[in-house]
Amino acid sequence: MSTNVLPEIPEGFASPFFYGSITAMTIAYAADVAQVEAELPGDALVPAEFDGQACVTVGYQSYLAMFSDASVVVTEIDLGVLAFPAVKRREVPRVAFADYARGAEQTKLFGTFPLQVACDNELAISAGKRLFGEPKFHTSMQASVPSMNNPEVGTWQLRCMHPADGAAERECIFSVAFDPSVAAAVKSSISPMTTYGIADGSLIASRWAIFQESAFFDLRRCADADRAQVRYGSAGHSMGESMEKLIGDRPASGVWIHQSPPAAARYRPYLIV
């Protein structure tokens, strides 16, 4: 058995990977513990629980990946479940969902295990699979999110499209929308966040750090219609099937949002005769 507790970094990759900028939203849903447990690999992970319920997440990322010869924008949407290693069961604290959402679980054992990750960039797919043990697949996504350059847009709207060629390419696996005006936001210092994966049959973990606070929206007292319910498309895909089983028509419990601040601005021209 190897005594090296750090998995080897695949050739062509470096660690850590730095993001040039990021726009991200994570939506949390309460779920049945037994159903979530059935989605976890073997007995290595245990579902995290809040008041007797598990937690399923839908996470959106649009980030700038910078390299020496180019910069590319990558978009991802993942379906994950919140869990912790079974061997660490005694170390896991009891924490309420609202406290977890604000970063109170400081052991960082509560982490996301991705069940499926939709991504629109082949390099990011390779990195996710080879470096982090993520089950990524290539597809397209449609997003409309608030931006300083489009101040009239207030609602976050996400659509994950079917990866198949031909007519099915335009079919939707699922869609979800969230209007931040339905709840007051509080500052969240949940970062760094733990992500679990499977590499060569072994459970691995990594940290994801966002170098600025996020905004957390507690939706549990909002009307169901305002709580980011998932809508399922006609495209038959295993990601949508898993979401329907785990989330169904449940409304969201909470939402985290992070948007990197602008780095520069170019202003309106003025007339010089």
Secondary structure, DSSP 4 states (H G I P E B T S, - for coil): -----SPPPPTT--SSPPEEEEEEEEEEEEE-HHHHHHHSSTTTEEE--BTTBEEEEEEEEEEEEE-SS-EEEEEEEEEEEEEEEGGGGGGPPP--HHHHHTT--TT---EEEEEEEEES-HHHHHHHHHHH---EEE--EEEE--BTTBTT--SEEEEEE---SGGGGG-EEEEEEE-GGGS-EEEE---SEEEEEEETTEEEEEEE--SS-EEEEE-TTS-GGGS---EE-S---HHHHHHHHHTTTPPPSEEEEEEPPPS---PPP----
